[in-house]
Every structure is written in structure tokens, then in C-alpha cells.
Amino acid sequence: MEPASTPDLRYAVIAPTAAGTTADPAWMSAFARHVEDCGFESVVAVEHAVVMSRYSSVYPYDASGRMELADDCPIPDPLELLAFLAGQTSRLGLATGVLVLPNHHPLVLAKRLATLDALSGGRLRVCVGMGWMREEVEACGTDFETRGRRADEQLQVMRALWAGTDPAGVDHRGEFFSFSGAMSWPKPAQPGGVPLHVGGHSRAAARRAGRHGDGLQPLGVAGEELAALVALMREEAERAGRDPDRLELSLGHLVTRIDLDRAARLAAQGASRVVLATSPTSDLEQAKDELSACAERLGLR
């Protein structure tokens, strides 16, 4: 029996941060070019502005409550990394997964994202999260408890700046941000601005994706829980007067285990994209071999 075909499914590859190689320009250049050559849609960069040597926050995606990265693991700024990789590739998509939105001022972030999208020819996709490490968010100057409401406003502000072409500029009066006559150029290359996806495993993330996002990247959920989040996202989109069919769903898997049958099961759950985690190896040839084998299994090349 032939494996199920998933012609509309796209595949993104997360850069192997745990390998300690994502700040190595030669390693990452070769890795990204191979991701592109294999036919994957995009490369994904993670973010932690700072990692605290002592934290009481619980990492929600591991039973230990501790994240898998060592405190001294190099974690380059994702937008700087993606800008560098844009110059090393020609068509590869550039994505975050996730950008910790509370750590950023939306006016500054809107300019950075628009610039990267314009200079890369419209290759950027941004997945934002609210951040789980209270100590990091607070060190960056944001109140942890209100970061969700702040994020809703941040997404609105960035979209308004990208859409604003009136010579009088953009006005905004909100709970967290206020300005008048703001002009932000260049605009993103992509019509409608940079795609903004929402990452997370909570109902709040699903609601935010429906109201303000271009898609949802639920982390660590499956089955009925996943179906409920997708349904909630679609309901919120309809309440906001948005087309739920235009929203994307990105689900996770492993480079070394994904195949067409598994991909078909993810597509049956509504996935439009599979975000693939790589092995935490610093051996470039091993990483490239795993990508090549994955691309062969998926019929990408």
C-alpha cells in the first residue's frame, strides 16, 4: 500500500539550538542552504532574550518543568539570525517559533519585521508566544500578569503600522501604547503584512489566533484537546468578522520520525504545516543526512 499523499502540506525545520551551533555562521549557513536544497518550506529560529540562571517558573513542555537548553547555550537573536540566513539563501522561508512578544515594543518590532520581510523579498513568517519564564519577561521590563492583554494590543499596533499609508500617519490610543501621526516605512513585501501566527497550548492562545493572528501553532497538545483549540480559534475568527478558513494550523513532529503516513494524520487534523524538530547534534554532516533522508521520505526532492 502506497503512503498517503499530502501535496498541500508544508514543512518547516527548527534550527538545532540545543546543539549550540546556531550562532556559528559557517555551520548555520551550510545548514540553511541544505534545508533549502532539500525542498523544505522554511527554517525556524527560537528566542530567549535572556536565560535566568535561577528561575522558579515551570517550563510547560517537559515533565521536569525545566527547559532542555543549558543556561550557557548560545541563543542568537532570531531576527538577526534570520536576516543573516536570508543572505545565505534565495527562496527559503524565514520563521520564528516562537518570538517572545512581551519582550518587544511593537513600534520597534514592526519596523524590524517589515525591514526583514522587505529585504528578503517577502519570506518572513512570525510565530509569537507570551513567554513562560516570568523572570525573563520581567527582566525585559514587562508585567508578566498583563502580557496577554498587551500582546493583543501589540498585534493590532503592528498591523496598523504596516497598513498605514495616510500622510497624516497612524494614531493609536490603547491600554499600553499611545501615539499619534506615526509613520513606519518600509512596508512588508507581503500584501497584508508579515504573517503573524500565535504559539501556545492555552485557550487564550487559540482565541488570540482567531481574533488577531494568521494561524495557530499549538505546542504539546493533540487529540481532543487540539481539536478544541482549533474549533475555538475558528469561532473567535467568526466573531471578529474574519474568515476562519484563511487561518493556518502548524503542528510539530521530528525530522527523524516524520513520514507520509504520519504527515497525512497531521493533515487530517487540519495541519497546513509541520514544524520539524531536529536532532541536537553539532555534527553538520549528520544533521544534513537526517534532513536529506526526511526529504526523501516526504517526496520533497
C-alpha positions in Angstrom: 0.0 0.0 0.0 1.4 3.4 -1.0 1.8 6.1 1.7 -0.8 8.8 1.8 0.0 11.9 -0.2 -0.1 15.3 1.4 0.7 17.7 -1.5 -0.6 20.8 0.2 1.3 20.3 3.4 4.4 22.4 4.0 7.4 21.5 6.2 9.5 23.8 8.3 12.7 22.9 10.1 13.7 24.3 13.5 17.4 25.2 13.8 19.0 22.9 16.4 19.5 25.5 19.2 20.4 22.8 21.7 23.3 21.7 19.6 25.0 25.1 20.4 25.6 25.8 16.7 23.1 28.4 15.8 25.5 31.3 16.5 28.2 29.6 14.3 27.9 31.4 10.9 29.6 28.7 8.8 27.6 25.9 10.4 24.2 27.7 10.1 24.9 28.9 6.5 25.5 25.3 5.4 22.6 24.0 7.4 20.1 26.6 6.0 21.3 26.1 2.4 20.8 22.3 2.8 17.3 22.9 4.3 16.5 25.0 1.2 18.1 22.4 -1.2 16.0 19.6 0.3 12.8 21.4 -0.5 11.6 22.4 3.0 9.5 25.5 3.2 11.3 27.4 5.9 13.9 27.5 8.7 12.7 28.4 12.2 14.6 30.3 14.9 13.7 30.3 18.6 14.1 33.2 21.1 15.1 33.8 24.7 16.4 37.4 25.2 18.0 36.2 28.4 18.0 32.9 30.3 18.0 33.3 34.0 20.4 31.1 35.9 17.8 30.7 38.7 14.1 30.5 37.9 11.0 29.2 39.6 8.8 29.3 36.5 7.7 25.9 35.2 8.6 25.0 31.7 5.3 23.6 30.4 6.6 21.3 27.6 8.7 18.9 29.7 7.7 16.8 32.7 10.7 18.1 34.6 9.4 21.6 34.5 12.9 22.7 33.2 13.7 23.6 29.7 16.2 21.4 27.8 18.7 24.2 26.9 21.7 24.7 29.1 22.0 28.1 30.7 25.0 29.0 28.7 23.7 27.6 25.4 24.1 30.2 22.6 20.7 31.5 21.6 21.2 34.2 19.0 18.5 36.9 18.4 16.1 35.2 16.0 15.6 38.1 13.7 19.3 38.8 13.4 19.9 35.2 12.7 17.1 35.1 10.1 18.4 38.2 8.4 21.8 36.6 8.2 20.3 33.4 6.7 18.3 35.4 4.2 21.6 36.5 2.7 22.8 32.8 2.5 19.6 31.5 0.7 17.4 32.6 -2.1 13.9 31.2 -1.6 13.9 29.6 1.9 11.2 30.9 4.2 12.3 32.6 7.4 10.3 32.0 10.6 10.3 32.4 14.3 9.0 29.7 16.7 8.4 31.4 19.0 9.3 35.1 19.4 8.6 36.1 23.0 6.3 39.0 22.2 6.2 40.7 25.7 9.9 41.3 25.4 9.4 43.7 22.4 8.0 47.2 21.9 5.5 46.9 19.0 6.7 50.0 17.1 10.3 48.9 17.1 9.3 45.3 16.3 7.0 46.4 13.5 10.0 48.2 11.8 12.3 45.2 12.3 9.9 42.7 10.9 8.9 44.9 7.9 12.6 45.5 7.1 13.4 41.9 7.2 10.4 41.0 5.1 11.2 43.7 2.5 14.9 42.9 2.2 14.2 39.1 2.0 11.6 39.5 -0.7 8.6 38.5 1.4 10.0 35.4 3.1 9.2 36.1 6.7 6.6 34.4 9.0 6.5 35.2 12.6 5.1 32.9 15.3 4.8 34.8 18.6 4.3 33.5 22.2 3.6 35.1 25.5 6.6 33.6 27.3 6.6 31.0 30.1 9.6 32.3 32.0 8.3 35.1 34.3 11.9 36.0 35.2 12.8 36.7 31.6 9.7 38.7 30.8 10.0 40.8 33.9 13.8 41.4 33.3 12.8 42.8 29.9 10.5 45.3 31.6 7.0 43.9 31.1 4.4 42.9 33.7 4.0 39.2 33.5 0.4 39.1 34.5 -0.8 41.5 31.8 1.3 40.2 29.0 -1.7 38.6 27.3 -3.7 41.9 27.0 -0.5 43.7 26.0 0.0 41.1 23.2 -3.4 41.7 21.8 -2.7 45.3 21.5 0.8 44.7 20.2 -0.6 42.7 17.3 -3.1 45.4 16.5 -0.4 48.1 16.6 1.9 46.3 14.2 -0.8 45.6 11.7 -2.0 49.2 11.8 1.6 50.5 11.2 2.1 48.2 8.2 -1.3 49.1 6.7 -1.0 52.8 7.4 -0.2 54.9 4.3 -2.0 58.1 5.1 0.3 61.2 5.1 -1.0 62.1 8.5 0.3 58.8 9.9 -1.3 56.3 12.3 -3.0 57.2 15.6 -3.4 54.7 18.5 -4.8 55.1 22.0 -4.7 51.9 24.0 -4.1 50.5 27.4 -0.4 50.0 26.9 0.6 52.1 23.9 -0.4 55.6 22.7 0.9 57.6 19.8 -0.3 59.9 17.0 0.9 60.6 13.5 3.2 57.5 13.4 4.7 56.7 10.0 6.6 53.4 9.6 8.4 52.6 6.3 9.4 50.4 4.6 6.3 48.3 4.4 6.5 44.5 4.4 6.8 42.9 1.0 3.9 40.6 1.6 0.4 42.1 1.0 -1.4 42.4 4.3 1.9 42.5 6.2 4.1 39.8 7.8 2.0 36.7 8.7 1.6 36.6 12.5 0.9 33.2 14.0 0.3 32.5 17.7 2.1 29.8 19.5 0.9 28.2 22.7 -1.2 25.5 24.3 -3.8 27.5 26.0 -7.4 28.6 25.1 -6.1 32.2 25.3 -3.6 31.4 22.6 -6.4 30.0 20.4 -8.6 33.0 21.0 -5.8 35.4 20.2 -5.0 33.5 16.9 -8.6 33.7 15.9 -9.0 37.4 16.7 -5.6 38.8 15.6 -3.5 36.1 14.1 -2.9 34.4 10.7 -2.7 30.9 12.3 -2.1 28.8 15.4 0.9 26.8 16.4 -0.3 24.8 19.4 2.5 23.3 21.4 2.3 19.9 23.2 -1.3 19.2 22.5 -3.1 16.5 20.5 -6.3 14.7 20.1 -9.5 16.2 21.5 -7.5 19.0 23.2 -6.1 20.0 19.9 -9.5 19.8 18.1 -11.0 22.0 20.8 -8.3 24.7 20.4 -8.8 24.7 16.6 -12.5 25.0 17.0 -12.1 27.8 19.4 -9.8 29.7 17.1 -12.3 29.4 14.3 -15.2 30.5 16.5 -13.2 33.6 17.6 -12.4 34.4 14.0 -16.0 34.3 13.0 -17.0 36.5 16.0 -14.4 39.0 14.9 -15.7 39.0 11.3 -12.7 37.2 9.9 -12.6 34.2 7.6 -11.6 31.1 9.7 -10.6 29.2 6.5 -7.8 31.6 5.9 -6.1 30.7 9.3 -3.3 28.2 9.2 -2.5 25.4 11.7 1.1 24.4 12.3 1.8 21.1 14.1 5.0 19.7 15.3 6.9 16.5 14.7 10.5 15.2 14.5 12.8 15.2 11.4 13.9 11.7 12.1 10.4 10.2 12.5 8.1 12.0 10.2 6.9 10.1 7.1 4.0 10.4 4.7 1.6 8.4 6.8 2.3 10.5 9.9 2.1 13.6 7.8 -1.3 12.5 6.5 -2.6 12.0 10.0 -1.5 15.6 10.9 -3.1 16.9 7.7 -6.3 15.1 8.8 -6.2 17.1 12.0 -6.2 20.3 9.9 -2.5 21.0 9.7 -1.3 23.2 6.8 2.3 23.0 8.0 4.5 20.6 10.0 7.3 22.2 12.1 10.0 19.6 12.4 12.4 19.5 15.4 15.9 18.4 14.5 18.3 16.2 16.5 20.5 18.3 18.9 23.7 17.3 17.0 26.7 19.6 16.3 27.8 17.2 13.6 26.9 19.1 10.4 27.1 16.0 8.1 24.8 14.0 10.4 22.3 16.9 10.5 22.4 17.2 6.7 22.0 13.4 6.3 18.9 13.4 8.6 17.4 16.3 6.6 18.1 14.5 3.3 16.5 11.3 4.5 13.5 13.2 5.7 13.1 15.0 2.4 13.2 11.6 0.6 10.6 10.1 2.8 8.3 13.1 2.3 8.9 13.2 -1.5 10.3 16.8 -1.4 13.1 16.2 -3.8 
